[in-house]
């Protein structure tokens, strides 16, 4: 069974975007600076455990789990427009999202597919910023 899942970050919500640094962008900077790694990175996270995501920039996505844990995925390479669009989709054939999988940036207005980028490993983090 192939499973399609769409995850939307703050960029899909009204009032999150702006040309000057916003509170949202400042929160992203704080979350990147304050994060502390916990344990060893893992290759996969179980899809059913993902509550929501936050795109921090073109190379960093935080995956928030239902149990309150946060796993940060730092992509091996910058993913064009990911930080601007703050939303992506992926297709997996198992119940897990893994470091061998790819995401596709969803562009506003649709029609034109965004960049396709590989994931990195998932590092559990602790941070006070959400």
VENNOR-V912923 format. One record per pair of residues at least 12 apart in sequence whose ideal C-beta (glycine too) atoms are under 8 Angstrom apart, sorted by the first residue. I is the first residue (numbers start at 1). GAP is how many residues later the second one is. D is the distance in whole Angstrom. If there is no record, write none. Layout:
i:I gap:GAP d:D
i:I gap:GAP d:D
//
This chain:
i:1 gap:92 d:7
i:2 gap:89 d:6
i:2 gap:90 d:8
i:2 gap:91 d:5
i:3 gap:44 d:7
i:3 gap:88 d:7
i:3 gap:89 d:6
i:3 gap:90 d:7
i:3 gap:92 d:8
i:4 gap:85 d:7
i:4 gap:86 d:8
i:4 gap:87 d:5
i:5 gap:42 d:7
i:5 gap:84 d:7
i:5 gap:85 d:6
i:5 gap:86 d:8
i:5 gap:87 d:7
i:6 gap:81 d:8
i:6 gap:83 d:5
i:6 gap:100 d:7
i:7 gap:43 d:8
i:7 gap:45 d:7
i:7 gap:46 d:5
i:7 gap:80 d:7
i:7 gap:81 d:6
i:7 gap:82 d:7
i:7 gap:83 d:8
i:8 gap:78 d:8
i:8 gap:79 d:5
i:8 gap:98 d:8
i:9 gap:44 d:6
i:9 gap:45 d:6
i:9 gap:46 d:4
i:9 gap:77 d:4
i:9 gap:78 d:5
i:9 gap:79 d:8
i:10 gap:14 d:6
i:10 gap:44 d:7
i:10 gap:45 d:8
i:10 gap:76 d:6
i:11 gap:44 d:7
i:11 gap:73 d:7
i:11 gap:74 d:5
i:11 gap:75 d:3
i:11 gap:76 d:5
i:11 gap:97 d:8
i:12 gap:74 d:7
i:12 gap:75 d:5
i:16 gap:70 d:7
i:27 gap:102 d:5
i:27 gap:103 d:7
i:28 gap:26 d:8
i:28 gap:28 d:5
i:28 gap:29 d:7
i:30 gap:99 d:4
i:31 gap:23 d:7
i:31 gap:25 d:6
i:31 gap:31 d:7
i:31 gap:96 d:5
i:31 gap:98 d:4
i:31 gap:99 d:7
i:32 gap:24 d:6
i:32 gap:25 d:7
i:32 gap:28 d:7
i:34 gap:93 d:5
i:34 gap:94 d:6
i:34 gap:95 d:6
i:35 gap:37 d:6
i:35 gap:90 d:4
i:35 gap:91 d:7
i:35 gap:92 d:4
i:36 gap:89 d:6
i:36 gap:90 d:5
i:36 gap:91 d:7
i:37 gap:86 d:5
i:37 gap:87 d:7
i:37 gap:88 d:6
i:38 gap:86 d:4
i:38 gap:87 d:6
i:38 gap:88 d:6
i:39 gap:85 d:6
i:41 gap:80 d:4
i:41 gap:81 d:6
i:41 gap:82 d:4
i:42 gap:29 d:8
i:42 gap:79 d:7
i:42 gap:80 d:5
i:42 gap:81 d:8
i:42 gap:82 d:8
i:43 gap:55 d:5
i:43 gap:56 d:5
i:43 gap:57 d:8
i:43 gap:78 d:6
i:43 gap:79 d:7
i:44 gap:52 d:4
i:44 gap:53 d:6
i:44 gap:54 d:4
i:44 gap:55 d:7
i:44 gap:78 d:7
i:45 gap:18 d:6
i:45 gap:20 d:7
i:45 gap:26 d:6
i:45 gap:51 d:7
i:45 gap:52 d:6
i:45 gap:77 d:5
i:46 gap:49 d:6
i:46 gap:50 d:6
i:47 gap:45 d:7
i:47 gap:48 d:5
i:47 gap:49 d:6
i:47 gap:50 d:6
i:48 gap:47 d:7
i:49 gap:16 d:5
i:49 gap:17 d:6
i:49 gap:18 d:7
i:50 gap:13 d:6
i:50 gap:14 d:7
i:50 gap:15 d:6
i:50 gap:16 d:8
i:50 gap:47 d:7
i:51 gap:13 d:5
i:51 gap:14 d:6
i:51 gap:15 d:5
i:52 gap:12 d:5
i:54 gap:76 d:7
i:55 gap:27 d:6
i:55 gap:28 d:6
i:55 gap:30 d:8
i:55 gap:31 d:4
i:55 gap:32 d:7
i:55 gap:33 d:7
i:56 gap:27 d:7
i:57 gap:25 d:8
i:57 gap:26 d:4
i:58 gap:20 d:5
i:58 gap:21 d:5
i:58 gap:22 d:7
i:58 gap:23 d:7
i:58 gap:24 d:5
i:58 gap:25 d:4
i:58 gap:26 d:8
i:59 gap:15 d:6
i:59 gap:16 d:5
i:59 gap:18 d:7
i:59 gap:19 d:5
i:59 gap:20 d:7
i:59 gap:23 d:8
i:59 gap:24 d:8
i:60 gap:12 d:6
i:60 gap:13 d:7
i:60 gap:14 d:5
i:60 gap:15 d:7
i:61 gap:12 d:5
i:61 gap:14 d:8
i:61 gap:21 d:8
i:61 gap:27 d:8
i:61 gap:42 d:8
i:62 gap:63 d:7
i:63 gap:34 d:8
i:63 gap:59 d:7
i:64 gap:66 d:8
i:69 gap:55 d:6
i:70 gap:54 d:7
i:70 gap:55 d:5
i:70 gap:56 d:7
i:70 gap:57 d:7
i:71 gap:51 d:4
i:71 gap:52 d:7
i:71 gap:53 d:5
i:71 gap:54 d:7
i:72 gap:50 d:7
i:72 gap:51 d:5
i:72 gap:52 d:8
i:72 gap:53 d:5
i:73 gap:26 d:8
i:73 gap:46 d:5
i:73 gap:47 d:5
i:73 gap:48 d:7
i:73 gap:49 d:5
i:73 gap:50 d:8
i:74 gap:46 d:5
i:74 gap:49 d:7
i:75 gap:42 d:6
i:75 gap:43 d:7
i:75 gap:44 d:6
i:75 gap:45 d:5
i:76 gap:42 d:6
i:76 gap:44 d:5
i:77 gap:40 d:7
i:77 gap:41 d:7
i:79 gap:24 d:7
i:79 gap:26 d:6
i:79 gap:36 d:5
i:79 gap:38 d:4
i:80 gap:25 d:7
i:80 gap:34 d:8
i:80 gap:35 d:4
i:81 gap:24 d:5
i:81 gap:26 d:7
i:81 gap:33 d:6
i:81 gap:34 d:6
i:82 gap:21 d:8
i:82 gap:23 d:5
i:82 gap:32 d:8
i:82 gap:33 d:7
i:82 gap:35 d:7
i:85 gap:20 d:5
i:85 gap:21 d:6
i:85 gap:22 d:6
i:85 gap:23 d:7
i:85 gap:29 d:7
i:87 gap:18 d:7
i:87 gap:19 d:5
i:88 gap:15 d:4
i:88 gap:16 d:6
i:88 gap:17 d:5
i:88 gap:18 d:6
i:88 gap:26 d:8
i:89 gap:14 d:7
i:89 gap:15 d:5
i:89 gap:17 d:6
i:90 gap:12 d:7
i:90 gap:13 d:5
i:90 gap:14 d:7
i:97 gap:22 d:7
i:98 gap:21 d:7
i:99 gap:19 d:8
i:99 gap:20 d:5
i:99 gap:21 d:6
i:99 gap:22 d:5
i:99 gap:23 d:7
i:100 gap:18 d:8
i:100 gap:19 d:8
i:101 gap:17 d:8
i:101 gap:18 d:6
i:102 gap:14 d:5
i:102 gap:15 d:6
i:102 gap:16 d:5
i:102 gap:17 d:7
i:103 gap:13 d:7
i:103 gap:14 d:6
i:103 gap:16 d:6
i:104 gap:12 d:5
i:104 gap:13 d:8
i:105 gap:12 d:7
//
